[in-house]
Amino acid sequence: MALLKRLAGAMLALCAGLGAAHAEDWTPRRTVNVVVHTGPGAGGDAFARAVINVIEKEKLSTARFVVVNKTGGGSTNAINFVASKEGDDTTLAVYASNWTTDYLVQKDAMTSLQSLTPLANLIFEPALLVVRADSPFKTLKDFIDAAKAAPNKYKQAGGTPLGRDAMLRHILVAHTGAQWPLVSFPSGGERLSAILGGHVETLVLDGSEVGDFIESGKLRALAQVSDVRVPTFPKDVPTIKEAGYDIRIPLQPRGIVGPPKMSPAAAEYYRKLFAKVIETPSWKKYVEETRVQTSYIAADDLAAFLAKIADGTRNALKSANIEVIR
Amino acid sequence: MDVISGLAHGFGVALGPANLMWCFVGCFLGTVIGIIPGLGPAATIAILLPVTYNMDPTGGIIMLCGIYYGAKYGGSTTSILLKMPGEASSVISCMDGYEMARKGRAGPALGIAAISSFVAGTVGVVLLSFLAPPIAEFALSFSSPEYFALMLMGLSLVVLLAGDDIVKTVLSLLLGLWLTSIGTDLFTAQTRFTFGQISLLDGIDFMSLAIGVFAISEIMLSIEARERVRLLTIPKGFKNLLPSLEELKACRFAFLNGSITGFIIGVLPGAGSTISSFVAYGVEKAVSRHPERFGTGVPEGLAAPEGANNADTGGALLPVLTLGIPGGSSTAILMSALVLWGVRPGPLLMTQQPDIFWGLVASMYVGNVVLLIMNLPLIGLFTQILRVPLYVLFPIIMGVAIAGAYGVSGNMFGVGLLAAFGLLGYGMQKLGFPAAPLILGFVLGDSMERALRQSLTMSNGDPSILVARPISAVLLALAALILLSPLLRRLRNRQRGPAPGLPTA
């Protein structure tokens, strides 16, 4: 009986014609490779594994998903790899904000994020601008005014000048005329030691670290680096706009794209899959625990959204005198 | 006392049958991946994270931590037997470890590495248990000028690692400094010396450099020598499997040095076990009564770095557990594991979740014993590797090295680099250039440059920030002293007799 049913199904599929006619019927027949630009354990990799975990736990797909780490040159190796998989229906990639930035400043990046097949934006990672708990700065205005009165006296710990935290500094400096340097440290641990040891005055703290440092009373938040207030952040902290600075907030989006020329049937399958992912209880638990924001942007609007991010990033880099090549 | 009752509670947790098993599993896995070059503890822990998701957090962290410090035990095995470091922190162990093996003391070398790892690993955990909060505060007082002074002091150790020819030593060091500057500059996001190669954007992988310069060049030299006899003597009898009493006595200071140096440098975020092993080696040579014999197979030259990279474990976990600050990639992943389980590392961990804090600390005492018991009997087995004829052994080493280089980079470019570094090491050996300064420059150059630029950014370009701070001033003075020490020694020698002539090679 089961065999008969399957036969009938096969006949139907045949009747419907080979190829893409029945978008509903396409499912991955092979293991799906999910490309990330970081090594195991770091941001992009951890996010990809969390998403795959949701898919498996909620049994949203019959296919197996595995993470493929393509590190090198920030996102450059990863994006070039995805671009080389043109037309492949079982390769996906998790992008982050540096997938936009690297293309603007690195000659070796061959492909823009917008030229890949857009599938879904899943989250924004909000952050907090923080000072040490015993700092004299009680508000963002206190800090900016002090940095205006004494240029280059106060310091911000960060990573590369292309990061979101640096971007926020470029934009705030350009907007207010205050001046403070960014001291680059390669790892988050070193940045935190620098602020806790009192060697720098401020930094941008990722949402996932809020519990360890804000709630334990070691660091104090001056502003939320987000367009809207984040429910999992401390209630009394204003957003940067609410604190009186009407600037473009550098967002840190993460989402899914496919290689160029992915077949429409496959793209449709993945779009539906990720639309389902964000509705599940496992996903909601993940968002709650890591203090990120679900921001689902459907595939149709994603290309325009990514282009807008690229424009904003370009302007911020130019204002910081960083060479933009595209 | 609080610590004593905490530890007593911790041993209760760690010696439970399930946790004891996880400790054993972690130590075993760690030893295995430590032996395999190119597969480090950070990647292994990350890969195993999803598996541990549903485990009890205490058992989980005990196992993952076992992988972390177990890898440091395993890393020295291939350094000693094959001159092929299994982990970055065991690179310097090639110097005297491999020379010991060449003299037929492979068994004792492995024994010393295990015993030194055990002693220093345990001291590290003791310091972690008793001194955690004050030392965490001390670590925070270290700012970029102090790091710069520390790295400069490390770099000045090069004069001690040097052979007779100071010009060749400096050239070798400069080459290391240049190689480490390849890649994307953190401060400006500009690329340096990448020659349009995407694979070079993240810089050169340390393990490819070390394996190329040490292992590959060693194979080339051996083949060239057409040695029909075995390079390494196979130790025979029980007496030759374990270190002698004299050898252990020679290591007395090395145990202490490795423990203290490793722990202090381990506490500092961003320094790490590779740097601590180099500094311990340099310190050992600096205070030695016979520094000229280092590099010819002296046991303390192996005991100091192997101790340091294990004492580093206790040090590195300290800021994670007491402040929630990870200093390196392995500890960062361990911390993310804790967070995944809903455990919050930080000052409250000790009091709010004593099972995890004290259970973990106690499990590390247990783990070090487990590793010692596990490693000593394995010596007999490992030394059997030397029975394998060279025509079989060399291709295996080459295969593992190539697979490791490919595994790290994920492309053939990494394999090409490995070959290039093999040729470089071969050429250097032929021309009488010492390899150690190159490796030291590569390890320290990057951190030193960063610390200098951070300091100058903080001071708006005023270099006085480097000497105005007490710790940094003391470290800089030490660096100057070390740099002048060969000069002083030469002066003393001149009074006694003629200086050694220039090398003719």
Interface residues (C-beta under 8 A of the other chain):
Chain A: G39 P40 G41 D45 A46 R49 N53 N69 K70 T71 G72 G73 G74 T76 N77 N80 V105 Q106 K107 D108 N152 K155 G159 T160 P161 L162 P181 L182 V183 S184 F185 P186 S187 G188 G189 E190 L192 S193 A194 L196 G197 G198 H199 V200 S208 E209 G211 D212 F213 S216 E289 I322
Chain B: A42 A43 I45 A46 I47 L49 P50 Y53 A139 L140 S141 F142 S143 S144 T184 L186 F187 T188 A189 T191 G196 I198 S199 L201 D202 P269 G270 P319 L323 G324 I325 P326 G327 G328 S329 T331 A332 I333 S336 V339 G342 R344 P345 G346 P347 L348 S409 G410 R450 R453 Q454 T457 M458 N460
